[in-house]
Amino acid sequence: MGDMLADGAGWLTEQLEQNVSTPAIYRRDTSSVAVDLTRGRSEYQAFDDMGNLVTEVTDATFICDRAKLNLNGTIVNPVAGDRIEIKDGRRTLTYEVMPHGNLGSFKNDAHSKMVRIHTKLVIEQ
């Protein structure tokens, strides 16, 4: 009998990609790959200008099938500085991968089927 949780994670990854994703281009230096991303939200903690610990929410988080982050034949983890380009009507939105507060630039799920990528909108053309 297979691993039911891993099978379920795989099924969920497929459902997100088929039903609620947006086509995008993931870029690192001169390499790029077409991926389908699902927009997410993340909460993280950071210190404000007064030194107080505050909880912030970002909607510049994307979830994708980890196996699709394949650059030049290698499945990669997101790295700060990578870029994601999304067409939004006539505009192109460019997000840069970066850590948010106490979160890194990405987080894999427990079965490494999906990856949550933390970004910031840097260019809107």
FENPE-V777431 format. One record per backbone hydrogen bond with DSSP energy under -0.5 kcal/mol. NH is the residue of the N-H (numbers start at 0). CO is the residue of the C=O. If there is no record, write none. Layout:
# FENPE-V777431
nh;co
NH;CO
NH;CO
This chain:
# FENPE-V777431
nh;co
3;1
6;2
7;3
8;4
9;5
10;6
11;7
12;8
13;9
14;10
15;11
16;12
17;13
18;14
19;15
21;36
23;34
24;84
25;32
26;24
26;82
27;30
30;27
32;25
34;23
36;21
36;34
37;62
39;60
41;57
43;55
45;53
47;51
50;47
53;45
53;51
55;43
55;53
57;41
60;39
61;116
62;37
63;114
65;112
67;64
68;65
69;67
70;68
70;73
71;69
73;70
75;68
80;96
81;78
82;26
83;94
84;24
85;92
87;90
90;87
92;85
93;91
93;122
94;83
94;92
95;119
96;81
97;117
99;102
99;103
100;98
101;44
102;99
106;115
108;113
111;108
114;63
115;106
116;61
116;114
117;104
118;59
119;95
121;93
122;93
124;91
